[in-house]
Amino acid sequence: MKWLNRHKKWARVIIIAVFIIIAIVNRDIFSAENIADFAPASIPAAVIIFFAAYALKAYTIIFPLMALYAAAGLVFPTVWAILISYIGLIIAAGICYISGKKLGEYKVNQLLEKNKKAANLLNKHKSRLFFLCLVSRASPLPFDLCSIFFGAVNMPLWQYILATAGLQLLFLQAL
């Protein structure tokens, strides 16, 4: 156990590398059809499996979100598929936010020292993190990385959830 505590960082890197290699070698496994085939016949069990898949997606950037959306559409009726995908996305976003919180503002500041444009943007808009989060959700920026960022800069959780979930609700209403 002492060895694991001392080498936690390398253990994480190795685990992520193994997931990436497996995903590259077996990329066909992550198709919507294969994910849908993996879902159990029991609806409550299938919902739990989908929520677990969204949680796993938060830890692996390579897990295809679009395949999860499509698989939900194959397994559940349309309204339920949208609702399950919505809740699953909130679960994934929450996990990434918490990861960012653990990463901490200090680490973010270290990273921003390397990128002055990003540092200027953050300093200029630190008081407007809600708006920045809202805009990031409507942009092509990576969802997980934005979630980690907002957790790391200590955006209040209630504002983060409102900006993340609220914009998605607007898109759902447009459907």
C-alpha positions in Angstrom: 0.0 0.0 0.0 2.9 2.4 0.7 4.2 1.8 -2.7 0.9 2.7 -4.3 0.6 5.9 -2.2 4.1 7.0 -3.3 3.5 6.1 -7.0 -0.2 7.2 -7.3 0.6 9.6 -10.1 2.3 7.0 -12.2 -0.4 4.4 -11.4 -3.0 6.8 -12.8 -0.9 7.4 -15.9 -0.5 3.7 -16.5 -4.2 3.0 -16.0 -5.2 5.7 -18.5 -2.6 4.5 -21.0 -4.0 1.0 -20.7 -7.5 2.3 -21.3 -6.3 4.3 -24.4 -4.5 1.3 -25.9 -7.6 -0.9 -25.3 -9.8 1.7 -26.8 -7.6 2.1 -29.9 -7.2 -1.6 -30.5 -10.9 -2.3 -29.8 -12.5 0.9 -31.1 -15.4 -1.1 -32.6 -16.5 -2.0 -29.1 -17.5 1.6 -28.5 -20.2 1.7 -31.2 -23.7 2.6 -30.3 -24.9 -0.9 -31.4 -22.4 -2.7 -29.2 -23.2 -0.5 -26.2 -26.9 -1.0 -26.7 -26.3 -4.8 -27.0 -24.5 -4.7 -23.6 -27.5 -3.1 -21.9 -29.6 -5.6 -19.9 -33.3 -6.3 -20.7 -34.4 -4.9 -17.4 -35.1 -1.2 -17.8 -33.9 -0.2 -14.2 -30.7 -2.2 -14.7 -30.2 -0.6 -18.1 -30.6 2.9 -16.6 -28.0 2.0 -13.9 -25.6 0.7 -16.6 -26.0 3.9 -18.6 -25.4 6.1 -15.6 -22.3 4.0 -14.8 -21.1 4.5 -18.4 -21.5 8.2 -18.1 -19.5 8.2 -14.9 -16.8 6.1 -16.6 -16.8 8.6 -19.4 -15.8 11.3 -16.9 -12.6 9.4 -16.2 -11.7 8.5 -19.8 -11.7 11.3 -22.3 -11.7 8.7 -25.1 -15.1 7.3 -24.3 -17.3 8.5 -27.2 -20.2 10.6 -25.8 -22.1 10.4 -29.1 -22.1 6.6 -29.0 -23.7 6.8 -25.5 -26.4 9.2 -26.8 -27.1 6.9 -29.8 -27.1 3.8 -27.7 -29.6 5.4 -25.3 -31.8 6.1 -28.2 -31.6 2.4 -29.3 -32.4 1.0 -25.8 -35.0 3.5 -24.5 -38.0 5.3 -25.9 -37.0 8.8 -27.2 -38.2 10.9 -24.2 -36.5 8.5 -21.7 -33.3 8.3 -23.8 -33.1 12.1 -23.7 -33.8 12.2 -19.9 -31.3 9.4 -19.2 -28.6 11.1 -21.4 -29.3 14.4 -19.7 -28.9 13.0 -16.2 -25.9 11.0 -17.3 -24.2 14.1 -18.6 -24.8 15.9 -15.3 -23.2 13.0 -13.5 -20.2 13.1 -15.8 -19.9 16.9 -15.5 -20.2 16.6 -11.7 -17.4 14.1 -11.5 -15.1 16.2 -13.6 -16.0 19.3 -11.5 -15.0 17.4 -8.3 -11.8 16.2 -10.0 -11.0 19.8 -10.8 -11.7 20.8 -7.2 -9.2 18.3 -6.1 -6.7 19.5 -8.7 -7.0 22.9 -7.1 -6.6 26.5 -8.1 -2.8 26.4 -7.4 -2.3 23.8 -10.2 -4.5 25.8 -12.6 -2.4 28.9 -11.8 0.8 26.9 -12.6 -0.7 25.8 -15.9 -1.9 29.4 -16.7 1.6 30.7 -16.2 2.5 28.8 -19.4 -0.3 30.3 -21.4 -0.6 34.0 -20.9 -3.7 34.4 -23.1 -5.6 32.0 -21.1 -4.4 33.6 -17.9 -5.5 37.0 -19.1 -8.9 35.6 -20.1 -9.4 34.1 -16.6 -8.3 37.1 -14.7 -10.5 39.4 -16.8 -13.6 37.1 -16.3 -13.1 35.6 -12.9 -16.0 37.5 -11.5 -18.1 36.2 -14.4 -17.5 32.5 -14.2 -21.2 31.7 -14.5 -21.3 33.4 -17.9 -18.0 31.9 -18.9 -19.3 28.4 -18.0 -22.6 29.1 -19.9 -20.6 30.2 -23.0 -18.2 27.2 -22.8 -21.2 24.8 -22.8 -22.4 26.3 -26.1 -18.9 26.2 -27.7 -16.8 23.4 -29.2 -14.5 23.4 -26.1 -14.0 19.9 -24.6 -16.8 19.4 -22.1 -14.7 17.4 -19.5 -11.8 19.7 -19.6 -14.1 22.7 -19.0 -15.7 21.0 -16.1 -12.3 20.3 -14.5 -11.3 23.9 -15.1 -14.4 25.3 -13.4 -13.9 23.0 -10.4 -10.3 24.0 -10.2 -11.0 27.7 -10.2 -13.5 27.2 -7.3 -16.6 28.2 -9.2 -19.5 27.7 -6.7 -21.1 24.3 -7.3 -24.6 25.7 -7.5 -23.6 28.2 -10.3 -21.7 25.4 -12.1 -24.7 23.0 -12.1 -27.1 25.8 -13.1 -24.9 26.9 -16.0 -24.3 23.3 -17.1 -27.8 21.9 -16.7 -29.6 25.1 -17.6 -28.1 25.5 -21.0 -28.8 21.8 -21.8 -32.4 22.3 -20.7 -32.7 25.1 -23.2 -31.4 22.8 -26.0 -33.8 20.1 -24.9 -36.7 22.5 -25.1 -35.6 23.3 -28.7 -36.1 19.7 -29.6 
